[in-house]
Amino acid sequence: MGDWLQVCPESPRHRTRDDGLIEREGTGVVWAPDKRTIVANVIATYGSDIVDAAHKWGIPPEYFVGLIAMESAGNPNARSPAGAVGLTQMMPATARGLGYDPASLSNPVIAIDAAGAYLTGTIKRYGSRELPLLAGAYNAGSRRCAATTSCKTAGAKDGTTAPNSWGLIEDCYKGVGSRYVERVVGASNEAVAQGFGGAGAAAGIVATGVSSAVSSLFTFLCAGAVAGTAAYVLTR
């Protein structure tokens, strides 16, 4: 059983159980029953591609499922009003920073791989592999998420931290009615419950290190070149 961890000092603690499920202290395993069917469809359609990316980037496959279920509900042609595209709803500028052609994000294999590159860069930046942190940083965009804290308010410049959250960067901005990270974690848990990922799969995942493209991405992001990365996701 993993140790109880906090993304932010103000946030409830969470931990990853031996079976790979993530639970919140006081309330237990986090579920997303409204995404259960979506999760099953994502696994059935993209499971092999997700496993390939998981092995390449050293990230649990259920994390990809949770992200895809939340971002696009498994629709490879999804496009946000802000311009985010594909299964993982990545902004074109972010894709370019990672070394991917934005036009290729409609290809599910490339969209999944690009998300793996982004998450790996987040792990390198924060020194944490915890899904609540990774999902929050993915949602807000690293330009809005300082390396010294994951609690920066997405919509404010004063860096106000988030009470009553998991350090959910979106919640800092919109309050507890917005539950992006909780739903990503819940969908990830639903994948584990359906036999995809979890502790057994994690044992076979071998990290390959952070590519130079990822390092370049975070220099790119911190320079402020992708100001619109989180515009769409912050409206959900």
BALOBA-1460 file (C-alpha; in Angstrom, 3 decimals):
// residues 236
<rec num="1" residu="m" x="0.000" y="0.000" z="0.000"/>
<rec num="2" residu="g" x="1.406" y="3.383" z="-0.953"/>
<rec num="3" residu="d" x="1.915" y="6.216" z="1.494"/>
<rec num="4" residu="w" x="-0.717" y="8.906" z="1.901"/>
<rec num="5" residu="l" x="0.348" y="11.877" z="-0.243"/>
<rec num="6" residu="q" x="-0.809" y="15.417" z="-0.870"/>
<rec num="7" residu="v" x="-0.484" y="17.416" z="-4.037"/>
<rec num="8" residu="c" x="-0.932" y="20.641" z="-2.065"/>
<rec num="9" residu="p" x="-0.792" y="21.378" z="1.669"/>
<rec num="10" residu="e" x="-4.498" y="22.271" z="1.569"/>
<rec num="11" residu="s" x="-5.599" y="19.184" z="-0.355"/>
<rec num="12" residu="p" x="-7.022" y="15.888" z="0.918"/>
<rec num="13" residu="r" x="-4.476" y="13.094" z="0.950"/>
<rec num="14" residu="h" x="-4.536" y="10.274" z="-1.569"/>
<rec num="15" residu="r" x="-2.639" y="7.052" z="-2.156"/>
<rec num="16" residu="t" x="-2.299" y="4.288" z="-4.688"/>
<rec num="17" residu="r" x="-3.267" y="0.870" z="-3.350"/>
<rec num="18" residu="d" x="-1.408" y="-2.343" z="-4.068"/>
<rec num="19" residu="d" x="-3.974" y="-3.203" z="-6.740"/>
<rec num="20" residu="g" x="-3.339" y="0.096" z="-8.552"/>
<rec num="21" residu="l" x="-6.553" y="1.837" z="-7.514"/>
<rec num="22" residu="i" x="-6.232" y="5.403" z="-6.242"/>
<rec num="23" residu="e" x="-8.173" y="6.306" z="-3.127"/>
<rec num="24" residu="r" x="-8.843" y="9.537" z="-1.272"/>
<rec num="25" residu="e" x="-8.467" y="9.589" z="2.481"/>
<rec num="26" residu="g" x="-11.822" y="9.466" z="4.226"/>
<rec num="27" residu="t" x="-13.888" y="8.535" z="1.176"/>
<rec num="28" residu="g" x="-12.062" y="5.564" z="-0.351"/>
<rec num="29" residu="v" x="-11.535" y="4.664" z="-3.998"/>
<rec num="30" residu="v" x="-12.608" y="7.382" z="-6.435"/>
<rec num="31" residu="w" x="-14.987" y="6.165" z="-9.147"/>
<rec num="32" residu="a" x="-16.518" y="7.676" z="-12.275"/>
<rec num="33" residu="p" x="-19.611" y="5.562" z="-12.998"/>
<rec num="34" residu="d" x="-20.790" y="7.997" z="-15.657"/>
<rec num="35" residu="k" x="-17.610" y="7.223" z="-17.628"/>
<rec num="36" residu="r" x="-17.685" y="3.448" z="-17.203"/>
<rec num="37" residu="t" x="-18.999" y="2.722" z="-20.697"/>
<rec num="38" residu="i" x="-16.666" y="5.301" z="-22.252"/>
<rec num="39" residu="v" x="-13.717" y="3.684" z="-20.483"/>
<rec num="40" residu="a" x="-14.703" y="0.265" z="-21.840"/>
<rec num="41" residu="n" x="-14.934" y="1.663" z="-25.366"/>
<rec num="42" residu="v" x="-11.564" y="3.433" z="-25.086"/>
<rec num="43" residu="i" x="-9.915" y="0.200" z="-23.941"/>
<rec num="44" residu="a" x="-11.574" y="-1.847" z="-26.690"/>
<rec num="45" residu="t" x="-10.643" y="0.622" z="-29.430"/>
<rec num="46" residu="y" x="-7.252" y="1.961" z="-28.381"/>
<rec num="47" residu="g" x="-6.014" y="-0.500" z="-25.757"/>
<rec num="48" residu="s" x="-3.047" y="-1.840" z="-27.727"/>
<rec num="49" residu="d" x="-1.891" y="1.657" z="-28.695"/>
<rec num="50" residu="i" x="-2.168" y="2.766" z="-25.074"/>
<rec num="51" residu="v" x="-0.120" y="-0.195" z="-23.867"/>
<rec num="52" residu="d" x="2.577" y="0.603" z="-26.440"/>
<rec num="53" residu="a" x="2.739" y="4.211" z="-25.235"/>
<rec num="54" residu="a" x="2.729" y="3.105" z="-21.608"/>
<rec num="55" residu="h" x="5.790" y="0.940" z="-22.186"/>
<rec num="56" residu="k" x="7.542" y="3.639" z="-24.194"/>
<rec num="57" residu="w" x="7.042" y="6.400" z="-21.623"/>
<rec num="58" residu="g" x="6.904" y="4.398" z="-18.404"/>
<rec num="59" residu="i" x="3.431" y="5.613" z="-17.486"/>
<rec num="60" residu="p" x="0.629" y="3.332" z="-16.213"/>
<rec num="61" residu="p" x="-1.762" y="2.553" z="-19.091"/>
<rec num="62" residu="e" x="-4.828" y="3.339" z="-17.009"/>
<rec num="63" residu="y" x="-3.625" y="6.940" z="-16.722"/>
<rec num="64" residu="f" x="-3.971" y="7.299" z="-20.492"/>
<rec num="65" residu="v" x="-7.472" y="5.814" z="-20.362"/>
<rec num="66" residu="g" x="-8.538" y="8.261" z="-17.643"/>
<rec num="67" residu="l" x="-7.162" y="11.195" z="-19.607"/>
<rec num="68" residu="i" x="-8.755" y="10.161" z="-22.902"/>
<rec num="69" residu="a" x="-12.117" y="9.413" z="-21.292"/>
<rec num="70" residu="m" x="-12.152" y="12.895" z="-19.787"/>
<rec num="71" residu="e" x="-10.688" y="14.856" z="-22.666"/>
<rec num="72" residu="s" x="-12.469" y="13.452" z="-25.719"/>
<rec num="73" residu="a" x="-14.642" y="10.517" z="-24.569"/>
<rec num="74" residu="g" x="-12.680" y="8.473" z="-27.091"/>
<rec num="75" residu="n" x="-13.462" y="10.609" z="-30.139"/>
<rec num="76" residu="p" x="-10.311" y="10.980" z="-32.283"/>
<rec num="77" residu="n" x="-11.935" y="13.832" z="-34.208"/>
<rec num="78" residu="a" x="-12.774" y="15.903" z="-31.136"/>
<rec num="79" residu="r" x="-11.927" y="19.581" z="-31.437"/>
<rec num="80" residu="s" x="-12.397" y="22.218" z="-28.770"/>
<rec num="81" residu="p" x="-13.429" y="25.847" z="-29.358"/>
<rec num="82" residu="a" x="-9.894" y="26.824" z="-28.322"/>
<rec num="83" residu="g" x="-8.370" y="24.552" z="-30.963"/>
<rec num="84" residu="a" x="-7.334" y="21.498" z="-28.946"/>
<rec num="85" residu="v" x="-7.635" y="18.393" z="-31.088"/>
<rec num="86" residu="g" x="-7.690" y="14.629" z="-31.013"/>
<rec num="87" residu="l" x="-8.112" y="11.935" z="-28.395"/>
<rec num="88" residu="t" x="-5.988" y="13.763" z="-25.855"/>
<rec num="89" residu="q" x="-7.170" y="17.285" z="-26.755"/>
<rec num="90" residu="m" x="-3.720" y="18.739" z="-27.244"/>
<rec num="91" residu="m" x="-3.177" y="22.277" z="-28.449"/>
<rec num="92" residu="p" x="-1.248" y="22.581" z="-31.730"/>
<rec num="93" residu="a" x="1.375" y="24.821" z="-30.117"/>
<rec num="94" residu="t" x="1.978" y="22.208" z="-27.425"/>
<rec num="95" residu="a" x="2.352" y="19.495" z="-30.064"/>
<rec num="96" residu="r" x="4.897" y="21.590" z="-31.959"/>
<rec num="97" residu="g" x="6.837" y="22.148" z="-28.736"/>
<rec num="98" residu="l" x="6.978" y="18.381" z="-28.279"/>
<rec num="99" residu="g" x="8.202" y="17.879" z="-31.822"/>
<rec num="100" residu="y" x="4.932" y="16.598" z="-33.285"/>
<rec num="101" residu="d" x="3.170" y="17.877" z="-36.373"/>
<rec num="102" residu="p" x="-0.145" y="19.348" z="-35.106"/>
<rec num="103" residu="a" x="-1.883" y="18.024" z="-38.219"/>
<rec num="104" residu="s" x="-1.033" y="14.488" z="-37.083"/>
<rec num="105" residu="l" x="-2.973" y="14.737" z="-33.802"/>
<rec num="106" residu="s" x="-6.061" y="13.325" z="-35.505"/>
<rec num="107" residu="n" x="-4.138" y="10.048" z="-35.648"/>
<rec num="108" residu="p" x="-4.935" y="8.262" z="-32.359"/>
<rec num="109" residu="v" x="-1.502" y="6.621" z="-32.161"/>
<rec num="110" residu="i" x="0.263" y="9.967" z="-32.416"/>
<rec num="111" residu="a" x="-2.167" y="11.714" z="-30.068"/>
<rec num="112" residu="i" x="-1.593" y="9.059" z="-27.408"/>
<rec num="113" residu="d" x="2.166" y="9.160" z="-27.893"/>
<rec num="114" residu="a" x="2.207" y="12.960" z="-27.625"/>
<rec num="115" residu="a" x="0.269" y="12.771" z="-24.365"/>
<rec num="116" residu="g" x="2.861" y="10.319" z="-23.077"/>
<rec num="117" residu="a" x="5.644" y="12.732" z="-23.955"/>
<rec num="118" residu="y" x="3.838" y="15.568" z="-22.205"/>
<rec num="119" residu="l" x="3.162" y="13.548" z="-19.050"/>
<rec num="120" residu="t" x="6.764" y="12.373" z="-18.942"/>
<rec num="121" residu="g" x="7.898" y="15.977" z="-19.059"/>
<rec num="122" residu="t" x="5.539" y="16.763" z="-16.200"/>
<rec num="123" residu="i" x="7.026" y="13.928" z="-14.150"/>
<rec num="124" residu="k" x="10.500" y="15.292" z="-14.785"/>
<rec num="125" residu="r" x="9.462" y="18.803" z="-13.865"/>
<rec num="126" residu="y" x="7.684" y="18.006" z="-10.609"/>
<rec num="127" residu="g" x="9.482" y="14.837" z="-9.551"/>
<rec num="128" residu="s" x="6.160" y="13.065" z="-9.041"/>
<rec num="129" residu="r" x="4.279" y="10.327" z="-10.869"/>
<rec num="130" residu="e" x="1.008" y="10.861" z="-8.975"/>
<rec num="131" residu="l" x="-2.007" y="10.962" z="-11.278"/>
<rec num="132" residu="p" x="-3.763" y="13.834" z="-9.431"/>
<rec num="133" residu="l" x="-0.728" y="16.029" z="-10.093"/>
<rec num="134" residu="l" x="-0.215" y="14.833" z="-13.666"/>
<rec num="135" residu="a" x="-3.879" y="15.342" z="-14.559"/>
<rec num="136" residu="g" x="-3.993" y="18.768" z="-12.951"/>
<rec num="137" residu="a" x="-0.888" y="19.915" z="-14.782"/>
<rec num="138" residu="y" x="-2.215" y="18.498" z="-18.059"/>
<rec num="139" residu="n" x="-5.480" y="20.345" z="-17.618"/>
<rec num="140" residu="a" x="-4.039" y="23.699" z="-16.692"/>
<rec num="141" residu="g" x="-0.996" y="23.672" z="-18.911"/>
<rec num="142" residu="s" x="2.516" y="23.882" z="-17.551"/>
<rec num="143" residu="r" x="2.804" y="27.572" z="-18.245"/>
<rec num="144" residu="r" x="0.163" y="28.039" z="-15.534"/>
<rec num="145" residu="c" x="1.719" y="25.511" z="-13.182"/>
<rec num="146" residu="a" x="4.934" y="26.729" z="-11.559"/>
<rec num="147" residu="a" x="7.621" y="24.155" z="-10.856"/>
<rec num="148" residu="t" x="7.654" y="25.168" z="-7.188"/>
<rec num="149" residu="t" x="3.989" y="24.364" z="-6.573"/>
<rec num="150" residu="s" x="1.133" y="22.595" z="-8.308"/>
<rec num="151" residu="c" x="-1.382" y="24.787" z="-6.504"/>
<rec num="152" residu="k" x="-1.130" y="27.972" z="-8.520"/>
<rec num="153" residu="t" x="-4.524" y="29.344" z="-9.442"/>
<rec num="154" residu="a" x="-5.037" y="28.819" z="-13.146"/>
<rec num="155" residu="g" x="-7.045" y="31.987" z="-13.690"/>
<rec num="156" residu="a" x="-5.246" y="34.414" z="-11.382"/>
<rec num="157" residu="k" x="-1.787" y="35.919" z="-11.338"/>
<rec num="158" residu="d" x="-1.440" y="36.081" z="-7.576"/>
<rec num="159" residu="g" x="-0.800" y="32.337" z="-7.162"/>
<rec num="160" residu="t" x="-3.648" y="31.802" z="-4.685"/>
<rec num="161" residu="t" x="-3.662" y="28.175" z="-3.559"/>
<rec num="162" residu="a" x="-6.642" y="25.881" z="-3.655"/>
<rec num="163" residu="p" x="-8.501" y="24.948" z="-0.484"/>
<rec num="164" residu="n" x="-10.833" y="21.961" z="-0.508"/>
<rec num="165" residu="s" x="-9.252" y="20.317" z="-3.528"/>
<rec num="166" residu="w" x="-6.656" y="17.769" z="-4.514"/>
<rec num="167" residu="g" x="-4.523" y="20.607" z="-5.698"/>
<rec num="168" residu="l" x="-6.800" y="20.575" z="-8.704"/>
<rec num="169" residu="i" x="-5.593" y="23.484" z="-10.715"/>
<rec num="170" residu="e" x="-8.933" y="23.909" z="-12.407"/>
<rec num="171" residu="d" x="-10.682" y="23.892" z="-9.049"/>
<rec num="172" residu="c" x="-8.438" y="26.747" z="-7.915"/>
<rec num="173" residu="y" x="-10.097" y="28.749" z="-10.628"/>
<rec num="174" residu="k" x="-13.696" y="27.514" z="-10.629"/>
<rec num="175" residu="g" x="-14.227" y="26.010" z="-7.188"/>
<rec num="176" residu="v" x="-15.294" y="22.554" z="-6.120"/>
<rec num="177" residu="g" x="-18.063" y="22.362" z="-8.717"/>
<rec num="178" residu="s" x="-15.423" y="21.648" z="-11.326"/>
<rec num="179" residu="r" x="-13.964" y="18.162" z="-10.829"/>
<rec num="180" residu="y" x="-11.620" y="17.537" z="-13.740"/>
<rec num="181" residu="v" x="-8.874" y="15.743" z="-11.827"/>
<rec num="182" residu="e" x="-11.299" y="13.700" z="-9.752"/>
<rec num="183" residu="r" x="-12.979" y="12.479" z="-12.928"/>
<rec num="184" residu="v" x="-9.660" y="11.579" z="-14.583"/>
<rec num="185" residu="v" x="-8.673" y="9.606" z="-11.478"/>
<rec num="186" residu="g" x="-12.115" y="7.994" z="-11.366"/>
<rec num="187" residu="a" x="-11.936" y="6.953" z="-15.009"/>
<rec num="188" residu="s" x="-8.439" y="5.562" z="-14.441"/>
<rec num="189" residu="n" x="-9.797" y="3.498" z="-11.556"/>
<rec num="190" residu="e" x="-12.650" y="2.291" z="-13.744"/>
<rec num="191" residu="a" x="-10.053" y="1.024" z="-16.237"/>
<rec num="192" residu="v" x="-8.247" y="-0.899" z="-13.497"/>
<rec num="193" residu="a" x="-11.547" y="-2.364" z="-12.314"/>
<rec num="194" residu="q" x="-12.154" y="-3.561" z="-15.879"/>
<rec num="195" residu="g" x="-8.819" y="-5.391" z="-15.839"/>
<rec num="196" residu="f" x="-6.796" y="-2.831" z="-17.784"/>
<rec num="197" residu="g" x="-3.644" y="-1.601" z="-16.067"/>
<rec num="198" residu="g" x="-3.247" y="-1.677" z="-12.323"/>
<rec num="199" residu="a" x="-0.463" y="-3.198" z="-10.269"/>
<rec num="200" residu="g" x="0.168" y="-6.152" z="-12.577"/>
<rec num="201" residu="a" x="0.577" y="-4.000" z="-15.663"/>
<rec num="202" residu="a" x="2.702" y="-1.465" z="-13.823"/>
<rec num="203" residu="a" x="5.260" y="-4.156" z="-13.036"/>
<rec num="204" residu="g" x="5.886" y="-4.618" z="-16.766"/>
<rec num="205" residu="i" x="6.221" y="-0.953" z="-17.642"/>
<rec num="206" residu="v" x="9.797" y="0.133" z="-18.199"/>
<rec num="207" residu="a" x="10.571" y="3.855" z="-18.190"/>
<rec num="208" residu="t" x="12.654" y="4.966" z="-21.130"/>
<rec num="209" residu="g" x="13.745" y="8.363" z="-19.861"/>
<rec num="210" residu="v" x="12.731" y="11.812" z="-20.946"/>
<rec num="211" residu="s" x="13.420" y="12.667" z="-24.544"/>
<rec num="212" residu="s" x="15.098" y="15.852" z="-25.600"/>
<rec num="213" residu="a" x="11.811" y="16.823" z="-27.192"/>
<rec num="214" residu="v" x="10.163" y="16.818" z="-23.761"/>
<rec num="215" residu="s" x="12.910" y="18.974" z="-22.289"/>
<rec num="216" residu="s" x="12.453" y="21.379" z="-25.162"/>
<rec num="217" residu="l" x="8.698" y="21.426" z="-24.531"/>
<rec num="218" residu="f" x="9.038" y="22.709" z="-21.008"/>
<rec num="219" residu="t" x="11.497" y="25.404" z="-22.019"/>
<rec num="220" residu="f" x="8.966" y="26.311" z="-24.674"/>
<rec num="221" residu="l" x="6.063" y="26.374" z="-22.238"/>
<rec num="222" residu="c" x="7.859" y="28.368" z="-19.573"/>
<rec num="223" residu="a" x="8.755" y="30.969" z="-22.163"/>
<rec num="224" residu="g" x="5.021" y="31.650" z="-22.370"/>
<rec num="225" residu="a" x="4.560" y="30.613" z="-25.970"/>
<rec num="226" residu="v" x="1.330" y="28.673" z="-25.401"/>
<rec num="227" residu="a" x="-0.875" y="31.053" z="-23.487"/>
<rec num="228" residu="g" x="-4.043" y="29.385" z="-24.721"/>
<rec num="229" residu="t" x="-3.235" y="25.789" z="-23.806"/>
<rec num="230" residu="a" x="-5.809" y="25.505" z="-21.013"/>
<rec num="231" residu="a" x="-8.483" y="27.853" z="-22.289"/>
<rec num="232" residu="y" x="-10.914" y="25.133" z="-23.286"/>
<rec num="233" residu="v" x="-10.449" y="22.695" z="-20.428"/>
<rec num="234" residu="l" x="-10.992" y="25.474" z="-17.892"/>
<rec num="235" residu="t" x="-14.557" y="25.867" z="-19.149"/>
<rec num="236" residu="r" x="-15.629" y="22.313" z="-18.253"/>
